[in-house]
Amino acid sequence: MMLAWALRQRDTREIFGQVVRIVGAATKTVFGLVPVGNTGGSNVSPFKPMVIPEDLRHILDAAEHRS
């Protein structure tokens, strides 16, 4: 969805950043190397873990318990 947004905005920097993130996620997720809470924008390091706000934490916890 971030790539689609970047394409609609015609933001070449964000498009490139999202393509790199998609490739990275496809190759790193299976090894658990994707940081928790990362917002996914190209202006944030793809390796930087970020704090998940409390109002969203319960949604993620509930989804995790269902899987």
mmCIF file as Biopython writes it, N, C-alpha, C and O atoms, coordinates in Angstrom:
data_model
#
loop_
_atom_site.group_PDB
_atom_site.id
_atom_site.type_symbol
_atom_site.label_atom_id
_atom_site.label_alt_id
_atom_site.label_comp_id
_atom_site.label_asym_id
_atom_site.label_entity_id
_atom_site.label_seq_id
_atom_site.pdbx_PDB_ins_code
_atom_site.Cartn_x
_atom_site.Cartn_y
_atom_site.Cartn_z
_atom_site.occupancy
_atom_site.B_iso_or_equiv
_atom_site.auth_seq_id
_atom_site.auth_asym_id
_atom_site.pdbx_PDB_model_num
ATOM 1   N N  . MET A ? 1  ? 0.820  -1.190  0.000  1.0 0.0 1  A 1 
ATOM 2   C CA . MET A ? 1  ? 0.000  0.000   0.000  1.0 0.0 1  A 1 
ATOM 3   C C  . MET A ? 1  ? 0.866  1.257   0.000  1.0 0.0 1  A 1 
ATOM 4   O O  . MET A ? 1  ? 0.508  2.281   -0.582 1.0 0.0 1  A 1 
ATOM 5   N N  . MET A ? 2  ? 2.028  1.151   0.675  1.0 0.0 2  A 1 
ATOM 6   C CA . MET A ? 2  ? 2.939  2.304   0.686  1.0 0.0 2  A 1 
ATOM 7   C C  . MET A ? 2  ? 3.484  2.558   -0.730 1.0 0.0 2  A 1 
ATOM 8   O O  . MET A ? 2  ? 3.658  3.706   -1.139 1.0 0.0 2  A 1 
ATOM 9   N N  . LEU A ? 3  ? 3.748  1.484   -1.463 1.0 0.0 3  A 1 
ATOM 10  C CA . LEU A ? 3  ? 4.236  1.640   -2.846 1.0 0.0 3  A 1 
ATOM 11  C C  . LEU A ? 3  ? 3.149  2.265   -3.715 1.0 0.0 3  A 1 
ATOM 12  O O  . LEU A ? 3  ? 3.434  3.149   -4.524 1.0 0.0 3  A 1 
ATOM 13  N N  . ALA A ? 4  ? 1.912  1.815   -3.555 1.0 0.0 4  A 1 
ATOM 14  C CA . ALA A ? 4  ? 0.801  2.388   -4.327 1.0 0.0 4  A 1 
ATOM 15  C C  . ALA A ? 4  ? 0.660  3.878   -4.034 1.0 0.0 4  A 1 
ATOM 16  O O  . ALA A ? 4  ? 0.441  4.683   -4.940 1.0 0.0 4  A 1 
ATOM 17  N N  . TRP A ? 5  ? 0.791  4.239   -2.743 1.0 0.0 5  A 1 
ATOM 18  C CA . TRP A ? 5  ? 0.712  5.649   -2.381 1.0 0.0 5  A 1 
ATOM 19  C C  . TRP A ? 5  ? 1.830  6.443   -3.055 1.0 0.0 5  A 1 
ATOM 20  O O  . TRP A ? 5  ? 1.599  7.524   -3.597 1.0 0.0 5  A 1 
ATOM 21  N N  . ALA A ? 6  ? 3.049  5.890   -3.014 1.0 0.0 6  A 1 
ATOM 22  C CA . ALA A ? 6  ? 4.200  6.577   -3.621 1.0 0.0 6  A 1 
ATOM 23  C C  . ALA A ? 6  ? 3.999  6.749   -5.124 1.0 0.0 6  A 1 
ATOM 24  O O  . ALA A ? 6  ? 4.350  7.786   -5.687 1.0 0.0 6  A 1 
ATOM 25  N N  . LEU A ? 7  ? 3.439  5.740   -5.762 1.0 0.0 7  A 1 
ATOM 26  C CA . LEU A ? 7  ? 3.170  5.837   -7.203 1.0 0.0 7  A 1 
ATOM 27  C C  . LEU A ? 7  ? 2.141  6.928   -7.492 1.0 0.0 7  A 1 
ATOM 28  O O  . LEU A ? 7  ? 2.308  7.708   -8.429 1.0 0.0 7  A 1 
ATOM 29  N N  . ARG A ? 8  ? 1.082  6.983   -6.690 1.0 0.0 8  A 1 
ATOM 30  C CA . ARG A ? 8  ? 0.065  8.029   -6.882 1.0 0.0 8  A 1 
ATOM 31  C C  . ARG A ? 8  ? 0.664  9.421   -6.677 1.0 0.0 8  A 1 
ATOM 32  O O  . ARG A ? 8  ? 0.270  10.373  -7.350 1.0 0.0 8  A 1 
ATOM 33  N N  . GLN A ? 9  ? 1.608  9.538   -5.754 1.0 0.0 9  A 1 
ATOM 34  C CA . GLN A ? 9  ? 2.246  10.829  -5.466 1.0 0.0 9  A 1 
ATOM 35  C C  . GLN A ? 9  ? 3.357  11.169  -6.463 1.0 0.0 9  A 1 
ATOM 36  O O  . GLN A ? 9  ? 3.845  12.298  -6.514 1.0 0.0 9  A 1 
ATOM 37  N N  . ARG A ? 10 ? 3.742  10.162  -7.253 1.0 0.0 10 A 1 
ATOM 38  C CA . ARG A ? 10 ? 4.876  10.300  -8.192 1.0 0.0 10 A 1 
ATOM 39  C C  . ARG A ? 10 ? 6.157  10.718  -7.462 1.0 0.0 10 A 1 
ATOM 40  O O  . ARG A ? 10 ? 6.936  11.542  -7.940 1.0 0.0 10 A 1 
ATOM 41  N N  . ASP A ? 11 ? 6.338  10.115  -6.284 1.0 0.0 11 A 1 
ATOM 42  C CA . ASP A ? 11 ? 7.489  10.408  -5.432 1.0 0.0 11 A 1 
ATOM 43  C C  . ASP A ? 11 ? 8.561  9.345   -5.699 1.0 0.0 11 A 1 
ATOM 44  O O  . ASP A ? 11 ? 8.507  8.250   -5.139 1.0 0.0 11 A 1 
ATOM 45  N N  . THR A ? 12 ? 9.530  9.671   -6.553 1.0 0.0 12 A 1 
ATOM 46  C CA . THR A ? 12 ? 10.525 8.679   -6.976 1.0 0.0 12 A 1 
ATOM 47  C C  . THR A ? 12 ? 11.373 8.172   -5.814 1.0 0.0 12 A 1 
ATOM 48  O O  . THR A ? 12 ? 11.739 6.997   -5.786 1.0 0.0 12 A 1 
ATOM 49  N N  . ARG A ? 13 ? 11.687 9.031   -4.869 1.0 0.0 13 A 1 
ATOM 50  C CA . ARG A ? 13 ? 12.465 8.604   -3.709 1.0 0.0 13 A 1 
ATOM 51  C C  . ARG A ? 13 ? 11.690 7.560   -2.899 1.0 0.0 13 A 1 
ATOM 52  O O  . ARG A ? 13 ? 12.248 6.540   -2.496 1.0 0.0 13 A 1 
ATOM 53  N N  . GLU A ? 14 ? 10.414 7.822   -2.666 1.0 0.0 14 A 1 
ATOM 54  C CA . GLU A ? 14 ? 9.580  6.892   -1.902 1.0 0.0 14 A 1 
ATOM 55  C C  . GLU A ? 14 ? 9.347  5.600   -2.685 1.0 0.0 14 A 1 
ATOM 56  O O  . GLU A ? 14 ? 9.334  4.520   -2.095 1.0 0.0 14 A 1 
ATOM 57  N N  . ILE A ? 15 ? 9.166  5.694   -3.986 1.0 0.0 15 A 1 
ATOM 58  C CA . ILE A ? 15 ? 8.989  4.501   -4.825 1.0 0.0 15 A 1 
ATOM 59  C C  . ILE A ? 15 ? 10.213 3.604   -4.700 1.0 0.0 15 A 1 
ATOM 60  O O  . ILE A ? 15 ? 10.081 2.405   -4.451 1.0 0.0 15 A 1 
ATOM 61  N N  . PHE A ? 16 ? 11.391 4.170   -4.869 1.0 0.0 16 A 1 
ATOM 62  C CA . PHE A ? 16 ? 12.632 3.393   -4.748 1.0 0.0 16 A 1 
ATOM 63  C C  . PHE A ? 16 ? 12.749 2.783   -3.355 1.0 0.0 16 A 1 
ATOM 64  O O  . PHE A ? 16 ? 13.085 1.607   -3.212 1.0 0.0 16 A 1 
ATOM 65  N N  . GLY A ? 17 ? 12.471 3.588   -2.330 1.0 0.0 17 A 1 
ATOM 66  C CA . GLY A ? 17 ? 12.547 3.112   -0.955 1.0 0.0 17 A 1 
ATOM 67  C C  . GLY A ? 17 ? 11.590 1.954   -0.694 1.0 0.0 17 A 1 
ATOM 68  O O  . GLY A ? 17 ? 11.946 1.002   0.001  1.0 0.0 17 A 1 
ATOM 69  N N  . GLN A ? 18 ? 10.393 2.026   -1.240 1.0 0.0 18 A 1 
ATOM 70  C CA . GLN A ? 18 ? 9.415  0.961   -1.041 1.0 0.0 18 A 1 
ATOM 71  C C  . GLN A ? 18 ? 9.796  -0.315  -1.786 1.0 0.0 18 A 1 
ATOM 72  O O  . GLN A ? 18 ? 9.582  -1.415  -1.278 1.0 0.0 18 A 1 
ATOM 73  N N  . VAL A ? 19 ? 10.353 -0.180  -2.972 1.0 0.0 19 A 1 
ATOM 74  C CA . VAL A ? 19 ? 10.809 -1.367  -3.713 1.0 0.0 19 A 1 
ATOM 75  C C  . VAL A ? 19 ? 11.919 -2.063  -2.913 1.0 0.0 19 A 1 
ATOM 76  O O  . VAL A ? 19 ? 11.919 -3.288  -2.790 1.0 0.0 19 A 1 
ATOM 77  N N  . VAL A ? 20 ? 12.848 -1.298  -2.380 1.0 0.0 20 A 1 
ATOM 78  C CA . VAL A ? 20 ? 13.919 -1.869  -1.562 1.0 0.0 20 A 1 
ATOM 79  C C  . VAL A ? 20 ? 13.324 -2.563  -0.337 1.0 0.0 20 A 1 
ATOM 80  O O  . VAL A ? 20 ? 13.759 -3.658  0.017  1.0 0.0 20 A 1 
ATOM 81  N N  . ARG A ? 21 ? 12.345 -1.951  0.310  1.0 0.0 21 A 1 
ATOM 82  C CA . ARG A ? 21 ? 11.709 -2.545  1.489  1.0 0.0 21 A 1 
ATOM 83  C C  . ARG A ? 21 ? 10.963 -3.838  1.143  1.0 0.0 21 A 1 
ATOM 84  O O  . ARG A ? 21 ? 10.999 -4.798  1.912  1.0 0.0 21 A 1 
ATOM 85  N N  . ILE A ? 22 ? 10.293 -3.865  0.000  1.0 0.0 22 A 1 
ATOM 86  C CA . ILE A ? 22 ? 9.560  -5.064  -0.404 1.0 0.0 22 A 1 
ATOM 87  C C  . ILE A ? 22 ? 10.524 -6.222  -0.626 1.0 0.0 22 A 1 
ATOM 88  O O  . ILE A ? 22 ? 10.278 -7.336  -0.164 1.0 0.0 22 A 1 
ATOM 89  N N  . VAL A ? 23 ? 11.604 -5.964  -1.323 1.0 0.0 23 A 1 
ATOM 90  C CA . VAL A ? 23 ? 12.616 -7.005  -1.546 1.0 0.0 23 A 1 
ATOM 91  C C  . VAL A ? 23 ? 13.216 -7.446  -0.216 1.0 0.0 23 A 1 
ATOM 92  O O  . VAL A ? 23 ? 13.388 -8.641  0.029  1.0 0.0 23 A 1 
ATOM 93  N N  . GLY A ? 24 ? 13.529 -6.495  0.627  1.0 0.0 24 A 1 
ATOM 94  C CA . GLY A ? 24 ? 14.095 -6.823  1.932  1.0 0.0 24 A 1 
ATOM 95  C C  . GLY A ? 24 ? 13.141 -7.625  2.785  1.0 0.0 24 A 1 
ATOM 96  O O  . GLY A ? 24 ? 13.548 -8.594  3.426  1.0 0.0 24 A 1 
ATOM 97  N N  . ALA A ? 25 ? 11.878 -7.240  2.806  1.0 0.0 25 A 1 
ATOM 98  C CA . ALA A ? 25 ? 10.888 -7.965  3.605  1.0 0.0 25 A 1 
ATOM 99  C C  . ALA A ? 25 ? 10.703 -9.386  3.089  1.0 0.0 25 A 1 
ATOM 100 O O  . ALA A ? 25 ? 10.544 -10.324 3.871  1.0 0.0 25 A 1 
ATOM 101 N N  . ALA A ? 26 ? 10.726 -9.537  1.773  1.0 0.0 26 A 1 
ATOM 102 C CA . ALA A ? 26 ? 10.548 -10.867 1.184  1.0 0.0 26 A 1 
ATOM 103 C C  . ALA A ? 26 ? 11.699 -11.798 1.542  1.0 0.0 26 A 1 
ATOM 104 O O  . ALA A ? 26 ? 11.519 -13.014 1.609  1.0 0.0 26 A 1 
ATOM 105 N N  . THR A ? 27 ? 12.862 -11.242 1.768  1.0 0.0 27 A 1 
ATOM 106 C CA . THR A ? 27 ? 14.035 -12.081 2.055  1.0 0.0 27 A 1 
ATOM 107 C C  . THR A ? 27 ? 14.408 -12.127 3.534  1.0 0.0 27 A 1 
ATOM 108 O O  . THR A ? 27 ? 15.169 -13.006 3.938  1.0 0.0 27 A 1 
ATOM 109 N N  . LYS A ? 28 ? 13.900 -11.219 4.343  1.0 0.0 28 A 1 
ATOM 110 C CA . LYS A ? 28 ? 14.316 -11.134 5.750  1.0 0.0 28 A 1 
ATOM 111 C C  . LYS A ? 28 ? 13.243 -11.564 6.746  1.0 0.0 28 A 1 
ATOM 112 O O  . LYS A ? 28 ? 13.580 -11.988 7.852  1.0 0.0 28 A 1 
ATOM 113 N N  . THR A ? 29 ? 11.976 -11.470 6.393  1.0 0.0 29 A 1 
ATOM 114 C CA . THR A ? 29 ? 10.890 -11.769 7.319  1.0 0.0 29 A 1 
ATOM 115 C C  . THR A ? 29 ? 10.982 -13.184 7.862  1.0 0.0 29 A 1 
ATOM 116 O O  . THR A ? 29 ? 10.774 -13.405 9.055  1.0 0.0 29 A 1 
ATOM 117 N N  . VAL A ? 30 ? 11.287 -14.134 7.006  1.0 0.0 30 A 1 
ATOM 118 C CA . VAL A ? 30 ? 11.349 -15.532 7.416  1.0 0.0 30 A 1 
ATOM 119 C C  . VAL A ? 30 ? 12.407 -15.764 8.506  1.0 0.0 30 A 1 
ATOM 120 O O  . VAL A ? 30 ? 12.309 -16.720 9.275  1.0 0.0 30 A 1 
ATOM 121 N N  . PHE A ? 31 ? 13.398 -14.901 8.565  1.0 0.0 31 A 1 
ATOM 122 C CA . PHE A ? 31 ? 14.460 -15.017 9.564  1.0 0.0 31 A 1 
ATOM 123 C C  . PHE A ? 31 ? 14.216 -14.134 10.792 1.0 0.0 31 A 1 
ATOM 124 O O  . PHE A ? 31 ? 15.054 -14.073 11.692 1.0 0.0 31 A 1 
ATOM 125 N N  . GLY A ? 32 ? 13.072 -13.455 10.828 1.0 0.0 32 A 1 
ATOM 126 C CA . GLY A ? 32 ? 12.730 -12.606 11.966 1.0 0.0 32 A 1 
ATOM 127 C C  . GLY A ? 32 ? 13.534 -11.323 12.030 1.0 0.0 32 A 1 
ATOM 128 O O  . GLY A ? 32 ? 13.744 -10.779 13.114 1.0 0.0 32 A 1 
ATOM 129 N N  . LEU A ? 33 ? 13.986 -10.833 10.893 1.0 0.0 33 A 1 
ATOM 130 C CA . LEU A ? 33 ? 14.848 -9.656  10.880 1.0 0.0 33 A 1 
ATOM 131 C C  . LEU A ? 33 ? 14.110 -8.347  10.595 1.0 0.0 33 A 1 
ATOM 132 O O  . LEU A ? 33 ? 14.742 -7.309  10.395 1.0 0.0 33 A 1 
ATOM 133 N N  . VAL A ? 34 ? 12.783 -8.392  10.576 1.0 0.0 34 A 1 
ATOM 134 C CA . VAL A ? 34 ? 12.008 -7.168  10.355 1.0 0.0 34 A 1 
ATOM 135 C C  . VAL A ? 34 ? 11.686 -6.571  11.722 1.0 0.0 34 A 1 
ATOM 136 O O  . VAL A ? 34 ? 11.092 -7.251  12.559 1.0 0.0 34 A 1 
ATOM 137 N N  . PRO A ? 35 ? 12.066 -5.313  11.967 1.0 0.0 35 A 1 
ATOM 138 C CA . PRO A ? 35 ? 11.869 -4.727  13.296 1.0 0.0 35 A 1 
ATOM 139 C C  . PRO A ? 35 ? 10.401 -4.439  13.610 1.0 0.0 35 A 1 
ATOM 140 O O  . PRO A ? 35 ? 9.626  -4.057  12.733 1.0 0.0 35 A 1 
ATOM 141 N N  . VAL A ? 36 ? 10.047 -4.626  14.854 1.0 0.0 36 A 1 
ATOM 142 C CA . VAL A ? 36 ? 8.686  -4.370  15.315 1.0 0.0 36 A 1 
ATOM 143 C C  . VAL A ? 36 ? 8.418  -2.880  15.347 1.0 0.0 36 A 1 
ATOM 144 O O  . VAL A ? 36 ? 9.272  -2.099  15.766 1.0 0.0 36 A 1 
ATOM 145 N N  . GLY A ? 37 ? 7.225  -2.481  14.900 1.0 0.0 37 A 1 
ATOM 146 C CA . GLY A ? 37 ? 6.791  -1.098  15.013 1.0 0.0 37 A 1 
ATOM 147 C C  . GLY A ? 37 ? 7.275  -0.160  13.927 1.0 0.0 37 A 1 
ATOM 148 O O  . GLY A ? 37 ? 6.874  1.004   13.909 1.0 0.0 37 A 1 
ATOM 149 N N  . ASN A ? 38 ? 8.116  -0.618  13.026 1.0 0.0 38 A 1 
ATOM 150 C CA . ASN A ? 38 ? 8.649  0.260   11.987 1.0 0.0 38 A 1 
ATOM 151 C C  . ASN A ? 38 ? 7.510  0.723   11.089 1.0 0.0 38 A 1 
ATOM 152 O O  . ASN A ? 38 ? 6.704  -0.086  10.629 1.0 0.0 38 A 1 
ATOM 153 N N  . THR A ? 39 ? 7.448  2.026   10.842 1.0 0.0 39 A 1 
ATOM 154 C CA . THR A ? 39 ? 6.345  2.608   10.076 1.0 0.0 39 A 1 
ATOM 155 C C  . THR A ? 39 ? 6.407  2.298   8.586  1.0 0.0 39 A 1 
ATOM 156 O O  . THR A ? 39 ? 5.385  2.377   7.904  1.0 0.0 39 A 1 
ATOM 157 N N  . GLY A ? 40 ? 7.555  1.955   8.074  1.0 0.0 40 A 1 
ATOM 158 C CA . GLY A ? 40 ? 7.662  1.537   6.680  1.0 0.0 40 A 1 
ATOM 159 C C  . GLY A ? 40 ? 7.906  2.627   5.666  1.0 0.0 40 A 1 
ATOM 160 O O  . GLY A ? 40 ? 7.953  2.341   4.470  1.0 0.0 40 A 1 
ATOM 161 N N  . GLY A ? 41 ? 8.061  3.845   6.088  1.0 0.0 41 A 1 
ATOM 162 C CA . GLY A ? 41 ? 8.362  4.926   5.153  1.0 0.0 41 A 1 
ATOM 163 C C  . GLY A ? 41 ? 9.835  4.917   4.768  1.0 0.0 41 A 1 
ATOM 164 O O  . GLY A ? 41 ? 10.680 4.430   5.519  1.0 0.0 41 A 1 
ATOM 165 N N  . SER A ? 42 ? 10.130 5.453   3.604  1.0 0.0 42 A 1 
ATOM 166 C CA . SER A ? 42 ? 11.526 5.456   3.157  1.0 0.0 42 A 1 
ATOM 167 C C  . SER A ? 42 ? 12.380 6.445   3.945  1.0 0.0 42 A 1 
ATOM 168 O O  . SER A ? 42 ? 13.605 6.437   3.821  1.0 0.0 42 A 1 
ATOM 169 N N  . ASN A ? 43 ? 11.748 7.298   4.756  1.0 0.0 43 A 1 
ATOM 170 C CA . ASN A ? 43 ? 12.506 8.245   5.572  1.0 0.0 43 A 1 
ATOM 171 C C  . ASN A ? 43 ? 12.940 7.640   6.910  1.0 0.0 43 A 1 
ATOM 172 O O  . ASN A ? 43 ? 13.518 8.337   7.744  1.0 0.0 43 A 1 
ATOM 173 N N  . VAL A ? 44 ? 12.664 6.340   7.120  1.0 0.0 44 A 1 
ATOM 174 C CA . VAL A ? 44 ? 13.034 5.633   8.342  1.0 0.0 44 A 1 
ATOM 175 C C  . VAL A ? 44 ? 13.864 4.418   7.957  1.0 0.0 44 A 1 
ATOM 176 O O  . VAL A ? 44 ? 13.523 3.708   7.011  1.0 0.0 44 A 1 
ATOM 177 N N  . SER A ? 45 ? 14.941 4.176   8.674  1.0 0.0 45 A 1 
ATOM 178 C CA . SER A ? 45 ? 15.757 2.994   8.401  1.0 0.0 45 A 1 
ATOM 179 C C  . SER A ? 45 ? 14.900 1.734   8.488  1.0 0.0 45 A 1 
ATOM 180 O O  . SER A ? 45 ? 14.124 1.581   9.431  1.0 0.0 45 A 1 
ATOM 181 N N  . PRO A ? 46 ? 15.032 0.825   7.513  1.0 0.0 46 A 1 
ATOM 182 C CA . PRO A ? 46 ? 14.236 -0.403  7.562  1.0 0.0 46 A 1 
ATOM 183 C C  . PRO A ? 46 ? 14.647 -1.330  8.705  1.0 0.0 46 A 1 
ATOM 184 O O  . PRO A ? 46 ? 13.963 -2.320  8.966  1.0 0.0 46 A 1 
ATOM 185 N N  . PHE A ? 47 ? 15.737 -1.034  9.380  1.0 0.0 47 A 1 
ATOM 186 C CA . PHE A ? 47 ? 16.228 -1.863  10.479 1.0 0.0 47 A 1 
ATOM 187 C C  . PHE A ? 47 ? 15.911 -1.276  11.852 1.0 0.0 47 A 1 
ATOM 188 O O  . PHE A ? 47 ? 16.207 -1.898  12.872 1.0 0.0 47 A 1 
ATOM 189 N N  . LYS A ? 48 ? 15.309 -0.079  11.888 1.0 0.0 48 A 1 
ATOM 190 C CA . LYS A ? 48 ? 15.067 0.613   13.154 1.0 0.0 48 A 1 
ATOM 191 C C  . LYS A ? 48 ? 13.757 0.153   13.797 1.0 0.0 48 A 1 
ATOM 192 O O  . LYS A ? 48 ? 12.683 0.350   13.230 1.0 0.0 48 A 1 
ATOM 193 N N  . PRO A ? 49 ? 13.847 -0.464  14.989 1.0 0.0 49 A 1 
ATOM 194 C CA . PRO A ? 49 ? 12.613 -0.787  15.718 1.0 0.0 49 A 1 
ATOM 195 C C  . PRO A ? 49 ? 12.014 0.508   16.271 1.0 0.0 49 A 1 
ATOM 196 O O  . PRO A ? 49 ? 12.741 1.436   16.626 1.0 0.0 49 A 1 
ATOM 197 N N  . MET A ? 50 ? 10.704 0.559   16.338 1.0 0.0 50 A 1 
ATOM 198 C CA . MET A ? 50 ? 10.030 1.759   16.831 1.0 0.0 50 A 1 
ATOM 199 C C  . MET A ? 50 ? 8.980  1.358   17.865 1.0 0.0 50 A 1 
ATOM 200 O O  . MET A ? 50 ? 8.453  0.246   17.836 1.0 0.0 50 A 1 
ATOM 201 N N  . VAL A ? 51 ? 8.691  2.274   18.766 1.0 0.0 51 A 1 
ATOM 202 C CA . VAL A ? 51 ? 7.695  2.030   19.802 1.0 0.0 51 A 1 
ATOM 203 C C  . VAL A ? 51 ? 6.310  2.003   19.160 1.0 0.0 51 A 1 
ATOM 204 O O  . VAL A ? 51 ? 5.969  2.872   18.357 1.0 0.0 51 A 1 
ATOM 205 N N  . ILE A ? 52 ? 5.515  0.994   19.526 1.0 0.0 52 A 1 
ATOM 206 C CA . ILE A ? 52 ? 4.138  0.909   19.040 1.0 0.0 52 A 1 
ATOM 207 C C  . ILE A ? 52 ? 3.252  1.627   20.054 1.0 0.0 52 A 1 
ATOM 208 O O  . ILE A ? 52 ? 3.270  1.293   21.239 1.0 0.0 52 A 1 
ATOM 209 N N  . PRO A ? 53 ? 2.470  2.617   19.594 1.0 0.0 53 A 1 
ATOM 210 C CA . PRO A ? 53 ? 1.604  3.336   20.527 1.0 0.0 53 A 1 
ATOM 211 C C  . PRO A ? 53 ? 0.617  2.387   21.222 1.0 0.0 53 A 1 
ATOM 212 O O  . PRO A ? 53 ? 0.160  1.410   20.630 1.0 0.0 53 A 1 
ATOM 213 N N  . GLU A ? 54 ? 0.299  2.688   22.474 1.0 0.0 54 A 1 
ATOM 214 C CA . GLU A ? 54 ? -0.582 1.833   23.272 1.0 0.0 54 A 1 
ATOM 215 C C  . GLU A ? 54 ? -1.940 1.625   22.614 1.0 0.0 54 A 1 
ATOM 216 O O  . GLU A ? 54 ? -2.514 0.541   22.715 1.0 0.0 54 A 1 
ATOM 217 N N  . ASP A ? 55 ? -2.466 2.657   21.934 1.0 0.0 55 A 1 
ATOM 218 C CA . ASP A ? 55 ? -3.788 2.513   21.335 1.0 0.0 55 A 1 
ATOM 219 C C  . ASP A ? 55 ? -3.793 1.519   20.167 1.0 0.0 55 A 1 
ATOM 220 O O  . ASP A ? 55 ? -4.853 1.042   19.762 1.0 0.0 55 A 1 
ATOM 221 N N  . LEU A ? 56 ? -2.620 1.210   19.632 1.0 0.0 56 A 1 
ATOM 222 C CA . LEU A ? 56 ? -2.521 0.218   18.557 1.0 0.0 56 A 1 
ATOM 223 C C  . LEU A ? 56 ? -2.021 -1.130  19.068 1.0 0.0 56 A 1 
ATOM 224 O O  . LEU A ? 56 ? -2.263 -2.158  18.435 1.0 0.0 56 A 1 
ATOM 225 N N  . ARG A ? 57 ? -1.334 -1.137  20.193 1.0 0.0 57 A 1 
ATOM 226 C CA . ARG A ? 57 ? -0.750 -2.362  20.744 1.0 0.0 57 A 1 
ATOM 227 C C  . ARG A ? 57 ? -1.806 -3.439  20.957 1.0 0.0 57 A 1 
ATOM 228 O O  . ARG A ? 57 ? -1.568 -4.601  20.629 1.0 0.0 57 A 1 
ATOM 229 N N  . HIS A ? 58 ? -2.978 -3.076  21.505 1.0 0.0 58 A 1 
ATOM 230 C CA . HIS A ? 58 ? -4.011 -4.085  21.781 1.0 0.0 58 A 1 
ATOM 231 C C  . HIS A ? 58 ? -4.563 -4.704  20.494 1.0 0.0 58 A 1 
ATOM 232 O O  . HIS A ? 58 ? -4.950 -5.873  20.493 1.0 0.0 58 A 1 
ATOM 233 N N  . ILE A ? 59 ? -4.604 -3.951  19.417 1.0 0.0 59 A 1 
ATOM 234 C CA . ILE A ? 59 ? -5.063 -4.487  18.128 1.0 0.0 59 A 1 
ATOM 235 C C  . ILE A ? 59 ? -4.077 -5.538  17.625 1.0 0.0 59 A 1 
ATOM 236 O O  . ILE A ? 59 ? -4.480 -6.609  17.171 1.0 0.0 59 A 1 
ATOM 237 N N  . LEU A ? 60 ? -2.796 -5.229  17.709 1.0 0.0 60 A 1 
ATOM 238 C CA . LEU A ? 60 ? -1.771 -6.179  17.255 1.0 0.0 60 A 1 
ATOM 239 C C  . LEU A ? 60 ? -1.721 -7.415  18.148 1.0 0.0 60 A 1 
ATOM 240 O O  . LEU A ? 60 ? -1.549 -8.532  17.659 1.0 0.0 60 A 1 
ATOM 241 N N  . ASP A ? 61 ? -1.872 -7.213  19.460 1.0 0.0 61 A 1 
ATOM 242 C CA . ASP A ? 61 ? -1.881 -8.351  20.382 1.0 0.0 61 A 1 
ATOM 243 C C  . ASP A ? 61 ? -3.046 -9.296  20.077 1.0 0.0 61 A 1 
ATOM 244 O O  . ASP A ? 61 ? -2.884 -10.516 20.065 1.0 0.0 61 A 1 
ATOM 245 N N  . ALA A ? 62 ? -4.223 -8.712  19.830 1.0 0.0 62 A 1 
ATOM 246 C CA . ALA A ? 62 ? -5.403 -9.533  19.535 1.0 0.0 62 A 1 
ATOM 247 C C  . ALA A ? 62 ? -5.209 -10.305 18.224 1.0 0.0 62 A 1 
ATOM 248 O O  . ALA A ? 62 ? -5.587 -11.473 18.140 1.0 0.0 62 A 1 
ATOM 249 N N  . ALA A ? 63 ? -4.635 -9.679  17.219 1.0 0.0 63 A 1 
ATOM 250 C CA . ALA A ? 63 ? -4.394 -10.353 15.941 1.0 0.0 63 A 1 
ATOM 251 C C  . ALA A ? 63 ? -3.360 -11.459 16.100 1.0 0.0 63 A 1 
ATOM 252 O O  . ALA A ? 63 ? -3.469 -12.507 15.463 1.0 0.0 63 A 1 
ATOM 253 N N  . GLU A ? 64 ? -2.372 -11.235 16.936 1.0 0.0 64 A 1 
ATOM 254 C CA . GLU A ? 64 ? -1.324 -12.243 17.171 1.0 0.0 64 A 1 
ATOM 255 C C  . GLU A ? 64 ? -1.894 -13.483 17.854 1.0 0.0 64 A 1 
ATOM 256 O O  . GLU A ? 64 ? -1.469 -14.602 17.568 1.0 0.0 64 A 1 
ATOM 257 N N  . HIS A ? 65 ? -2.849 -13.288 18.749 1.0 0.0 65 A 1 
ATOM 258 C CA . HIS A ? 65 ? -3.452 -14.411 19.475 1.0 0.0 65 A 1 
ATOM 259 C C  . HIS A ? 65 ? -4.382 -15.236 18.587 1.0 0.0 65 A 1 
ATOM 260 O O  . HIS A ? 65 ? -4.620 -16.413 18.859 1.0 0.0 65 A 1 
ATOM 261 N N  . ARG A ? 66 ? -4.907 -14.620 17.525 1.0 0.0 66 A 1 
ATOM 262 C CA . ARG A ? 66 ? -5.795 -15.330 16.599 1.0 0.0 66 A 1 
ATOM 263 C C  . ARG A ? 66 ? -5.026 -16.217 15.642 1.0 0.0 66 A 1 
ATOM 264 O O  . ARG A ? 66 ? -5.576 -17.196 15.137 1.0 0.0 66 A 1 
ATOM 265 N N  . SER A ? 67 ? -3.755 -15.898 15.376 1.0 0.0 67 A 1 
ATOM 266 C CA . SER A ? 67 ? -3.003 -16.690 14.391 1.0 0.0 67 A 1 
ATOM 267 C C  . SER A ? 67 ? -2.294 -17.863 15.003 1.0 0.0 67 A 1 
ATOM 268 O O  . SER A ? 67 ? -1.624 -18.616 14.297 1.0 0.0 67 A 1 
#
